[in-house]
Amino acid sequence: LKLSEKTLVVFTGDNGTFPALRSTIKGREMNGDKGRPTDAGTHVPLIAQWTSHIPAGKVNQDLIDFTDFLPTLAEITGARLPAGATVDGRSFAPQLRGQKGKPREWIFCHYDPRWANFTFTRYAQDKQYKLYHDGVLYDYRQDPLEKNPLVQTSLTPAQEQSRQKLQKALDTLK
């Protein structure tokens, strides 16, 4: 029936792993941080398979968040998005097909878990920095558990440029 050619299978998760689980990520041992907004608590794999549509064995490092699923699935299926609806997501269908697409410069998270004793937060992040709504900035590639915030008065020009870009993103999503 060639179902694998007609069926897109996507595997992902909604947040990181339980804190007692240890993983090796890019050569670094790390505990999970489920329930927290750190990279270890929010960065999850996204694996897609669709024979003859998605090149096998490719890894894409583009930023994707869950708002991107609606426009992606609409593009793949040929469905129209609701007229007049504001859609924050961006289709990553081209990236699935191995094309460049229009990758995001940043992603946004409104984090307000009510299932435990966690704190509300909002942040925007690019591929290296994460800026919280309270102005705290992290280089999460170097500090994935966010133990050492960057000092605003000591930022390099590139860090300040990223901070301003992420602040602008936060300001547009209030």
LINMOGI-V242203 format. One record per backbone hydrogen bond with DSSP energy under -1.0 kcal/mol. NH is the residue of the N-H (numbers start at 0). CO is the residue of the C=O. If there is no record, write none. Layout:
nh->NH co->CO
nh->NH co->CO
//
This chain:
nh->4 co->1
nh->6 co->2
nh->8 co->48
nh->10 co->46
nh->15 co->40
nh->20 co->17
nh->22 co->29
nh->24 co->27
nh->27 co->24
nh->29 co->22
nh->31 co->20
nh->32 co->39
nh->33 co->16
nh->35 co->32
nh->38 co->143
nh->40 co->37
nh->41 co->37
nh->42 co->38
nh->46 co->10
nh->48 co->8
nh->52 co->49
nh->53 co->49
nh->67 co->64
nh->68 co->65
nh->71 co->67
nh->72 co->68
nh->73 co->69
nh->74 co->70
nh->75 co->71
nh->76 co->72
nh->77 co->73
nh->78 co->73
nh->84 co->81
nh->95 co->91
nh->96 co->92
nh->97 co->94
nh->98 co->93
nh->106 co->124
nh->108 co->122
nh->110 co->120
nh->117 co->115
nh->120 co->110
nh->122 co->108
nh->123 co->130
nh->124 co->106
nh->125 co->128
nh->129 co->137
nh->130 co->123
nh->131 co->135
nh->132 co->121
nh->134 co->131
nh->137 co->129
nh->139 co->137
nh->140 co->127
nh->142 co->138
nh->145 co->142
nh->149 co->136
nh->153 co->150
nh->154 co->151
nh->159 co->155
nh->160 co->156
nh->161 co->157
nh->162 co->158
nh->163 co->159
nh->164 co->160
nh->165 co->161
nh->166 co->162
nh->167 co->163
nh->168 co->164
nh->169 co->165
nh->170 co->166
nh->171 co->167
//
